[in-house]
Amino acid sequence: MEIRQMKPEEYSLVLENLNDVFGKAGNKIVDFTRLLPKIFDGSGECAQRHYGAFDGENLASLVGVYLMPVVIGGKRFQFATVGNMITRPEYEGLGLMSQVFAYGMEKARQLGAQAVRLGGARHRYERFDVTPAGSSHHFVISPKCVKYHPPGCTIGFTLIEEEDLEAIRFARQVYETSSFYVDRGDEQGFFRSLCNYAGKAYLAYRMETGEKLGYVLAGQNESQVIECHAPEPEAFWDLLASWQKRLGSDITIDLPAAEVDLCRMLAYRAESFSVAPASSFAVFDYVALSCSLLELKARHTCLPAGKLVLDIAGYGRFRLAYDGKQATAELTQEAADVSLSQIEATRFLFGPLPPEFTAPNPQALANAWLPLPLSWCNQDRG
């Protein structure tokens, strides 16, 4: 079968097949324009972000490749999500899903992606060097937590609507103070990202003065806080505690590993916490990504100086170094300190487990540096 890029005029074909196949699989009505409004905006450009396998004129299988710029410590990277894959029921059992996924991964590489992230069953994708990695810190905030650490002021919340450009602009500015974030584009793109998966964003303001303090993004179940952003850690806690008081029940939030100050605060104040992979990743550019994430970690942690040489099968050998002030990384012919497959290298470098869970007897330097704070917010799918 021919696999080709979808044409701008084939937007309806893409959308109808996704709605149909996912709907039948889940025995429910699915509307991707509501599920992922950031991607499915009715444009021909959206259609062209998909690649279809055709049996003559019939669409048999489909995959989406969504480039997503990411900012890490002020430096821009190109990530991609490969997903929204379907195979029409009448074409199942022919291996088309694997073919279109492989095509999508290669297309992401050709388009300049330095890493790919996706969801889904881990063992389905490991042969494509995709593995759970990164760190997401999950916290539970109970009424007792807020009783003993009450907010410092009275905070109100108001739903952010699409026409409220001032509130959207403010929320976007606060969001982009993060040390690791997906660039969601202009105000419209930012708002549509907030709306993915029926998310609702609320502007937080000081009741006494009306001063804008930040925003909270909640899922369909409002006890699940997807994002909470404020300029300072204490203001962040005021928002989170006020949100818990508004609901009266336990709330949860997942924080990226890069938000060290916030994680440190919640580790002390939360009812409970746990660490899990941020998502599943395939890394194409270990050199650049490892270097920037090591620099980011050094902002919050006193790291020992030294160098670590990794030999990664199918990628090459690279030297990661830190001199006490600056991190560097480059390909090298030096003797390797550790040899790993690409999946092992992704786990070794980015966790969430310590290096000894991936490689036997890792160097002390690896234990001091790793895992690096690779993160992801699953609100960002395109």
C-alpha positions as CSV (number, residue, x, y, z in Angstrom):
1,M,0.0,0.0,0.0
2,E,1.1,3.6,-0.6
3,I,1.7,5.8,2.4
4,R,1.4,9.5,1.7
5,Q,0.8,12.8,3.3
6,M,-2.8,13.8,3.5
7,K,-3.9,16.7,1.3
8,P,-5.4,19.9,2.7
9,E,-8.8,19.1,1.2
10,E,-8.8,15.7,3.0
11,Y,-9.4,17.2,6.5
12,S,-12.9,15.7,6.7
13,L,-11.6,12.3,5.6
14,V,-9.0,12.4,8.5
15,L,-11.5,13.6,11.1
16,E,-14.3,11.3,10.1
17,N,-12.1,8.2,10.2
18,L,-10.6,9.1,13.5
19,N,-14.0,9.7,15.1
20,D,-15.4,6.5,13.6
21,V,-12.6,4.1,14.5
22,F,-11.9,5.4,18.0
23,G,-15.6,5.7,18.6
24,K,-16.3,2.0,17.7
25,A,-13.2,0.8,19.7
26,G,-14.5,2.6,22.8
27,N,-18.2,2.0,22.1
28,K,-18.9,5.7,22.4
29,I,-19.3,8.9,20.4
30,V,-15.9,10.6,19.8
31,D,-15.4,14.1,18.4
32,F,-11.7,15.0,18.0
33,T,-12.6,18.7,17.4
34,R,-13.7,18.7,21.1
35,L,-11.1,16.2,22.3
36,L,-8.1,18.0,20.8
37,P,-9.1,21.4,19.6
38,K,-5.5,22.6,19.3
39,I,-4.9,20.1,16.5
40,F,-8.3,19.7,14.8
41,D,-9.0,23.3,14.0
42,G,-10.6,22.7,10.5
43,S,-7.6,23.7,8.6
44,G,-5.9,22.1,5.6
45,E,-2.6,22.4,7.6
46,C,-4.1,20.0,10.2
47,A,-4.8,17.5,7.5
48,Q,-1.2,17.7,6.3
49,R,0.0,16.7,9.7
50,H,-1.3,13.2,9.0
51,Y,-0.1,10.4,6.8
52,G,-2.4,7.7,5.4
53,A,-1.9,4.2,4.0
54,F,-4.2,3.8,1.0
55,D,-5.6,0.7,-0.7
56,G,-6.3,2.3,-4.0
57,E,-8.6,5.2,-3.1
58,N,-9.6,3.8,0.3
59,L,-7.9,5.0,3.4
60,A,-6.8,1.9,5.4
61,S,-4.6,3.3,8.2
62,L,-3.6,6.7,9.5
63,V,-1.0,8.4,11.8
64,G,-0.5,11.9,13.0
65,V,2.9,13.7,13.3
66,Y,2.7,16.9,15.3
67,L,5.8,19.0,15.7
68,M,6.0,20.8,19.0
69,P,8.7,23.4,20.0
70,V,9.9,23.0,23.5
71,V,11.8,25.5,25.6
72,I,14.3,24.0,28.1
73,G,16.1,26.6,30.3
74,G,15.6,29.2,27.6
75,K,16.9,27.1,24.7
76,R,14.5,25.9,22.0
77,F,14.2,22.3,20.9
78,Q,12.0,20.5,18.4
79,F,9.9,17.7,19.8
80,A,7.2,15.8,18.1
81,T,4.2,13.7,19.1
82,V,3.4,10.7,16.9
83,G,-0.1,9.4,17.6
84,N,-3.8,9.3,16.7
85,M,-3.1,6.1,14.9
86,I,-5.9,4.0,13.4
87,T,-6.4,1.1,11.1
88,R,-9.8,0.5,9.6
89,P,-11.4,-2.7,10.9
90,E,-11.5,-4.3,7.5
91,Y,-7.7,-3.9,7.2
92,E,-6.7,-5.2,10.6
93,G,-4.2,-8.1,10.8
94,L,-2.1,-6.8,7.9
95,G,0.6,-5.1,10.1
96,L,-0.5,-1.6,8.8
97,M,-0.3,-0.1,12.3
98,S,3.4,-0.9,12.6
99,Q,4.0,0.3,9.1
100,V,2.4,3.7,9.5
101,F,3.9,4.2,13.0
102,A,7.4,3.5,11.6
103,Y,6.6,5.9,8.7
104,G,5.5,8.5,11.3
105,M,8.7,8.2,13.4
106,E,10.9,8.5,10.3
107,K,8.9,11.5,9.2
108,A,9.3,13.2,12.6
109,R,13.1,12.7,12.3
110,Q,13.1,14.1,8.8
111,L,11.2,17.1,10.0
112,G,13.9,17.9,12.5
113,A,12.5,16.4,15.7
114,Q,15.1,15.9,18.4
115,A,12.8,13.6,20.4
116,V,9.4,12.1,20.1
117,R,6.9,11.6,22.9
118,L,3.7,9.5,22.8
119,G,1.3,7.7,25.0
120,G,0.0,4.1,24.7
121,A,1.1,0.6,25.7
122,R,4.8,0.5,26.3
123,H,5.6,-2.9,24.8
124,R,3.9,-2.0,21.5
125,Y,6.5,0.7,20.8
126,E,9.7,-0.5,22.4
127,R,11.0,-2.0,19.1
128,F,11.0,1.6,17.8
129,D,13.2,2.6,20.8
130,V,10.3,4.3,22.6
131,T,10.3,3.8,26.4
132,P,8.7,5.4,29.5
133,A,11.1,8.0,30.7
134,G,11.4,11.5,32.4
135,S,9.9,12.3,35.8
136,S,6.5,13.3,36.8
137,H,5.9,14.0,40.5
138,H,2.4,13.3,41.7
139,F,1.1,15.0,44.8
140,V,-2.1,14.6,46.8
141,I,-3.3,17.7,48.7
142,S,-5.9,16.9,51.4
143,P,-8.1,19.3,53.5
144,K,-5.7,18.7,56.4
145,C,-2.7,19.9,54.3
146,V,-4.5,23.2,53.8
147,K,-5.7,23.4,57.4
148,Y,-2.1,23.4,58.6
149,H,-0.8,25.5,55.6
150,P,-3.6,27.9,54.7
151,P,-3.4,30.3,51.8
152,G,-2.0,33.7,52.6
153,C,-4.9,35.6,51.1
154,T,-8.4,35.1,49.9
155,I,-8.4,34.0,46.2
156,G,-11.2,33.9,43.7
157,F,-11.4,32.0,40.5
158,T,-13.1,32.9,37.2
159,L,-13.4,30.7,34.1
160,I,-11.2,31.9,31.2
161,E,-13.3,32.2,28.1
162,E,-11.9,32.3,24.5
163,E,-12.8,35.9,24.0
164,D,-11.0,37.0,27.2
165,L,-7.7,37.9,25.5
166,E,-6.3,39.8,28.5
167,A,-6.7,36.8,30.8
168,I,-5.3,34.4,28.2
169,R,-2.3,36.7,27.6
170,F,-1.6,36.9,31.3
171,A,-1.9,33.1,31.8
172,R,0.4,32.5,28.8
173,Q,3.0,34.9,30.3
174,V,3.0,33.1,33.6
175,Y,3.1,29.7,31.9
176,E,6.2,30.7,29.9
177,T,8.2,31.5,33.1
178,S,8.6,27.7,33.5
179,S,12.0,26.2,32.9
180,F,10.6,23.4,30.8
181,Y,7.5,24.0,28.6
182,V,6.0,23.4,25.2
183,D,5.6,26.6,23.2
184,R,1.9,26.6,22.5
185,G,2.0,29.5,20.1
186,D,0.0,32.7,20.1
187,E,-3.0,33.4,22.5
188,Q,-5.4,31.3,20.4
189,G,-3.0,28.3,20.3
190,F,-2.4,28.6,24.0
191,F,-6.1,28.7,24.8
192,R,-6.8,25.7,22.6
193,S,-4.1,23.8,24.3
194,L,-5.7,24.5,27.7
195,C,-9.0,23.1,26.2
196,N,-7.6,19.8,25.1
197,Y,-9.3,16.8,26.9
198,A,-12.1,19.1,28.1
199,G,-9.7,21.1,30.2
200,K,-11.0,24.3,31.9
201,A,-8.7,27.1,32.9
202,Y,-9.5,29.5,35.8
203,L,-7.9,32.9,36.3
204,A,-6.9,33.3,40.0
205,Y,-7.2,36.8,41.5
206,R,-6.9,38.4,45.0
207,M,-10.4,39.0,46.2
208,E,-9.6,42.2,48.0
209,T,-7.9,44.0,45.1
210,G,-8.7,42.0,41.9
211,E,-5.0,41.5,41.3
212,K,-4.3,38.6,38.9
213,L,-2.2,36.0,40.6
214,G,-2.0,33.1,38.2
215,Y,-4.2,30.3,36.8
216,V,-5.4,26.8,37.5
217,L,-6.1,24.3,34.7
218,A,-8.5,21.5,35.8
219,G,-9.6,18.4,34.1
220,Q,-13.2,17.2,33.7
221,N,-12.9,16.1,37.3
222,E,-11.9,19.4,38.9
223,S,-10.0,17.6,41.7
224,Q,-7.4,16.8,39.0
225,V,-5.3,19.9,38.7
226,I,-3.4,19.6,35.4
227,E,-1.5,22.9,35.7
228,C,-1.1,25.6,38.3
229,H,1.1,28.5,37.5
230,A,2.0,31.6,39.6
231,P,5.0,33.8,39.6
232,E,6.4,32.6,43.0
233,P,6.3,29.3,45.0
234,E,4.2,30.8,47.8
235,A,1.7,32.3,45.4
236,F,1.6,28.8,43.7
237,W,0.7,27.3,47.1
238,D,-2.0,30.0,47.7
239,L,-3.6,29.1,44.4
240,L,-3.4,25.3,45.0
241,A,-4.7,25.6,48.6
242,S,-7.5,27.9,47.6
243,W,-8.5,25.5,44.9
244,Q,-8.7,22.7,47.4
245,K,-10.8,24.8,49.7
246,R,-13.1,25.6,46.8
247,L,-13.8,21.9,46.2
248,G,-13.5,20.7,49.8
249,S,-12.0,17.3,48.9
250,D,-8.6,15.9,48.0
251,I,-7.0,17.3,44.9
252,T,-4.0,16.1,42.9
253,I,-1.4,17.7,40.7
254,D,1.6,16.4,38.7
255,L,4.7,18.5,38.6
256,P,7.7,18.2,36.2
257,A,11.0,17.3,37.7
258,A,12.4,20.7,36.5
259,E,10.2,22.6,39.0
260,V,12.4,21.8,41.9
261,D,11.3,24.6,44.3
262,L,7.6,23.6,43.8
263,C,8.3,19.9,44.3
264,R,10.4,20.6,47.4
265,M,7.5,22.6,48.9
266,L,4.9,20.0,48.1
267,A,7.0,17.2,49.3
268,Y,6.8,18.9,52.7
269,R,3.2,20.0,52.6
270,A,1.3,17.3,50.6
271,E,-0.5,14.3,52.1
272,S,1.3,11.9,49.8
273,F,3.5,11.9,46.7
274,S,4.9,9.5,44.2
275,V,7.2,9.6,41.1
276,A,6.3,8.1,37.7
277,P,7.6,8.4,34.1
278,A,6.5,11.7,32.5
279,S,5.6,10.0,29.2
280,S,7.1,7.6,26.6
281,F,10.0,9.0,24.6
282,A,12.3,8.2,21.7
283,V,15.4,10.4,21.7
284,F,17.1,11.3,18.4
285,D,19.5,14.0,19.7
286,Y,21.0,12.7,23.0
287,V,23.9,15.3,22.8
288,A,21.9,18.5,22.8
289,L,19.1,17.3,25.0
290,S,21.4,15.8,27.7
291,C,23.5,19.0,27.7
292,S,20.6,21.4,28.3
293,L,19.0,19.2,30.9
294,L,22.2,18.9,32.8
295,E,22.6,22.7,32.8
296,L,19.0,23.0,34.0
297,K,19.6,20.5,36.8
298,A,22.8,22.4,37.8
299,R,20.6,25.5,38.5
300,H,19.1,23.8,41.5
301,T,21.7,21.2,42.5
302,C,25.3,21.4,43.5
303,L,26.8,19.0,40.9
304,P,30.3,17.6,41.0
305,A,32.5,18.4,38.0
306,G,33.5,15.6,35.7
307,K,32.7,13.8,32.4
308,L,30.7,10.8,31.4
309,V,31.2,9.0,28.1
310,L,28.2,6.9,26.8
311,D,28.3,4.6,23.9
312,I,24.8,4.2,22.5
313,A,24.1,1.5,20.0
314,G,22.8,2.9,16.7
315,Y,23.6,6.5,17.8
316,G,27.3,6.8,18.6
317,R,29.5,7.7,21.5
318,F,29.2,11.1,23.2
319,R,30.9,12.9,26.1
320,L,28.8,14.7,28.6
321,A,30.8,17.1,30.8
322,Y,30.3,19.6,33.6
323,D,33.1,21.9,34.8
324,G,31.2,23.4,37.8
325,K,29.8,26.3,35.7
326,Q,28.8,25.0,32.3
327,A,27.7,21.7,30.7
328,T,29.0,20.6,27.4
329,A,28.3,17.5,25.2
330,E,29.8,16.3,21.9
331,L,30.4,13.2,19.9
332,T,33.8,11.6,20.8
333,Q,36.1,8.6,20.2
334,E,37.1,8.4,23.9
335,A,36.7,5.1,25.7
336,A,33.2,4.6,26.9
337,D,32.3,4.5,30.6
338,V,29.0,2.7,29.8
339,S,27.6,1.0,26.7
340,L,23.8,1.0,26.3
341,S,21.0,0.4,23.8
342,Q,19.0,3.4,22.9
343,I,16.1,2.4,25.2
344,E,18.6,1.8,28.0
345,A,20.3,5.1,27.3
346,T,17.0,7.0,27.5
347,R,16.1,5.3,30.9
348,F,19.7,5.8,32.2
349,L,19.8,9.5,31.4
350,F,16.3,10.6,32.0
351,G,14.9,8.2,34.6
352,P,12.7,8.3,36.5
353,L,14.6,5.5,38.2
354,P,18.3,6.0,39.3
355,P,21.0,4.9,37.0
356,E,21.7,1.6,38.8
357,F,18.3,0.3,37.8
358,T,19.4,0.5,34.1
359,A,23.2,-0.2,34.1
360,P,25.1,-2.3,36.6
361,N,27.6,-0.5,38.8
362,P,27.3,2.9,37.3
363,Q,29.9,5.5,38.0
364,A,29.5,7.7,41.1
365,L,29.2,10.7,38.8
366,A,26.2,9.1,37.0
367,N,24.5,8.7,40.4
368,A,25.2,12.4,41.2
369,W,24.0,13.8,37.8
370,L,21.2,11.5,36.8
371,P,18.3,11.2,36.1
372,L,18.1,14.5,34.1
373,P,14.8,16.4,34.5
374,L,13.1,15.4,31.2
375,S,9.4,16.3,31.6
376,W,6.1,16.5,29.8
377,C,2.6,17.8,30.4
378,N,0.2,15.4,28.7
379,Q,-2.1,18.3,27.9
380,D,0.3,19.0,25.0
381,R,-0.6,16.6,22.2
382,G,-0.2,18.9,19.2
